[in-house]
Amino acid sequence: MATILSIGAGALEASAQASDADLDQSLDRSTETRPWWLLWSETSPEDRIIGAQWTLHLRYADKGFFYDGMVGVEYRGAFAATFTTSYKERAVVVGIERQWFSVERGPLAGMLGFRAGLLYGYDERLGWVAGKTPILPVFQPMLYGRLGRLTADLTYTWVVVSLTAGLRF
């Protein structure tokens, strides 16, 4: 009987040590998910289909928002989308989406983060760099909101503020 009890106690002790190791590992993982080269951010958990985009060009703010017909997807921190530029040409963007801060309360959620990637479809009308290369680096600070499955992103890039609407899956 004493042998059975000592085996049971040993199993409990091993289980407690494993739990402590799991906790230590999860604490270490939290620092790993925020590397400096990704601006101390985490992968965005907000998977969604983006079905519309409106842009406000800061140089022409008096003209209001333009509908760009964006279609895209954000999945496990990666995104890809296509839309019509202000010059009525097709553009494609791919990259990553990361978060610095997020909050969720019932059906409501919000996030502060960014997107970074590569953009194709602009020429020198966007700027001298776009005239030199067909693929441009892009960085967008982002404010994200969700009500149930409906989503909205507010982003800023160069001279444009964009508002996108989507559906979380």
C-alpha angles and dihedrals in degrees: 000000000000089000092054091049093049090049090050092048090049090052091051091049091049089048091051091049090049090051090051090049091049090051092048090048092049090051090051090048091057090063091044092056091059106055118175092235089062090048093257092294136139131228112274112249093197104106111186150147114244112214106171142024134191121190132201114202107212092212089057101031091141088069092060129214122342122210110236101182095230121187118185150134134228114198129168093340097313124102139189128180144162128208143159115264124224085260090060094249128127117257130187127201130186131176148100133305119211136177133218097182135009138174132190129190115173109300093351124087136167136185139186113206146108146254123223128181148098128308127201127187109059132103137191091302087078093050145299094283091056088053091056100048134026093216119059131191112240133197121183126184104216139203112194131191134182134191108186104309096337115100138189131188127196112198139171126214127171101304100348136087112200132197117196131186126206150153123250119226 
